[in-house]
Amino acid sequence: MFRRTFWFTAGAAAGVWATTKVNRKLKKLTPESLAAQAANKAIEAGHKLKDFALDVRDDMLEREAELGEALGLNRHPDAELPPERRFAVIENHSNKNTDKKTLYVEKSPNTTYSYNRNEDH
């Protein structure tokens, strides 16, 4: 008798459990529930995108400050200017001298030519 009662109770409990699981799954698949889930996912994706954009902006500002420091854009205007660049013109490959030497030309303020080789004309 106890055996039958045990199995009857176990079967009833399994039936209730299975019915509850099925009802929960069916509620998740209703159109209203699916719309709510989609809205929640969209909001979550929006927050992630906003966080990403803020991280990119912070890193961009940090990198811009690094570049400004490296290029001297943040210096005081009255600070001393760096020396003018010298332009390498010719590499000296003389047979007498085995050392390779590079000849330099100072840029004079009255030159009419450009050192930019990427000009279109």
C-alpha positions as CSV (number, residue, x, y, z in Angstrom):
1,M,0.0,0.0,0.0
2,F,2.8,2.4,0.8
3,R,4.4,1.5,-2.4
4,R,1.4,2.5,-4.4
5,T,1.0,5.7,-2.5
6,F,4.7,6.6,-3.1
7,W,4.5,6.1,-6.8
8,F,1.2,7.9,-7.1
9,T,2.7,10.9,-5.2
10,A,5.9,10.7,-7.3
11,G,3.8,10.7,-10.5
12,A,1.6,13.5,-9.5
13,A,4.7,15.6,-8.5
14,A,6.3,14.9,-11.8
15,G,3.2,15.9,-13.6
16,V,2.9,19.2,-11.7
17,W,6.6,19.9,-12.4
18,A,6.3,19.1,-16.1
19,T,3.1,21.2,-16.4
20,T,4.7,24.2,-14.7
21,K,7.8,24.0,-17.0
22,V,5.7,23.8,-20.1
23,N,3.5,26.7,-19.0
24,R,6.6,28.9,-18.3
25,K,8.0,28.1,-21.8
26,L,4.7,28.9,-23.4
27,K,4.5,32.2,-21.6
28,K,8.0,33.1,-22.8
29,L,6.9,32.4,-26.4
30,T,3.9,34.7,-26.4
31,P,4.2,37.8,-28.7
32,E,4.1,40.2,-25.8
33,S,6.9,38.3,-24.0
34,L,9.0,38.2,-27.2
35,A,8.5,41.9,-27.8
36,A,9.6,42.6,-24.2
37,Q,12.7,40.4,-24.6
38,A,13.6,42.1,-27.8
39,A,13.2,45.6,-26.2
40,N,15.4,44.6,-23.3
41,K,18.1,43.2,-25.6
42,A,18.0,46.4,-27.6
43,I,18.3,48.6,-24.5
44,E,21.2,46.4,-23.4
45,A,22.9,46.7,-26.8
46,G,22.4,50.5,-26.7
47,H,24.1,50.7,-23.3
48,K,27.0,48.6,-24.5
49,L,27.4,50.8,-27.6
50,K,27.3,53.9,-25.5
51,D,30.0,52.5,-23.2
52,F,32.1,51.6,-26.2
53,A,31.7,55.1,-27.6
54,L,32.7,56.7,-24.3
55,D,35.8,54.4,-24.1
56,V,36.8,55.4,-27.6
57,R,36.3,59.0,-26.9
58,D,38.4,58.8,-23.7
59,D,41.2,57.0,-25.5
60,M,41.0,59.4,-28.4
61,L,41.5,62.4,-26.1
62,E,44.3,60.6,-24.3
63,R,46.1,59.9,-27.6
64,E,45.5,63.4,-28.8
65,A,47.1,64.7,-25.7
66,E,50.1,62.4,-26.2
67,L,50.5,63.5,-29.8
68,G,50.2,67.2,-28.8
69,E,52.9,66.7,-26.2
70,A,55.1,64.9,-28.6
71,L,54.7,67.6,-31.3
72,G,55.0,70.4,-28.8
73,L,51.5,71.8,-29.4
74,N,51.0,72.4,-25.7
75,R,54.1,74.4,-25.2
76,H,54.1,78.1,-24.3
77,P,54.2,80.3,-27.5
78,D,57.2,82.2,-26.2
79,A,59.2,79.0,-25.7
80,E,62.3,78.5,-27.8
81,L,61.7,77.0,-31.2
82,P,63.5,73.8,-32.2
83,P,66.3,74.1,-34.7
84,E,65.5,74.0,-38.4
85,R,65.6,70.6,-40.1
86,R,68.5,69.7,-42.4
87,F,67.6,67.8,-45.5
88,A,69.7,64.9,-46.7
89,V,70.6,65.5,-50.3
90,I,73.3,63.1,-51.5
91,E,74.9,60.0,-50.1
92,N,78.7,60.2,-50.8
93,H,79.9,56.9,-52.2
94,S,83.5,57.8,-53.1
95,N,85.9,54.9,-53.7
96,K,88.7,56.5,-51.7
97,N,86.7,56.7,-48.5
98,T,84.9,53.5,-47.4
99,D,82.8,55.4,-44.9
100,K,79.4,56.4,-46.2
101,K,78.8,60.1,-45.5
102,T,75.6,62.0,-46.1
103,L,75.8,65.5,-47.3
104,Y,73.3,68.0,-45.9
105,V,71.9,71.2,-47.2
106,E,70.5,73.9,-44.9
107,K,67.1,75.2,-46.0
108,S,67.5,78.9,-46.8
109,P,64.5,81.2,-46.6
110,N,64.8,82.4,-50.2
111,T,64.5,79.0,-51.9
112,T,61.9,78.7,-54.6
113,Y,61.8,75.0,-54.9
114,S,60.1,72.5,-52.6
115,Y,61.4,69.4,-51.0
116,N,58.0,67.8,-51.3
117,R,58.3,65.1,-53.9
118,N,54.6,64.3,-53.9
119,E,53.6,67.4,-55.8
120,D,51.4,66.9,-58.8
121,H,53.2,69.4,-61.1
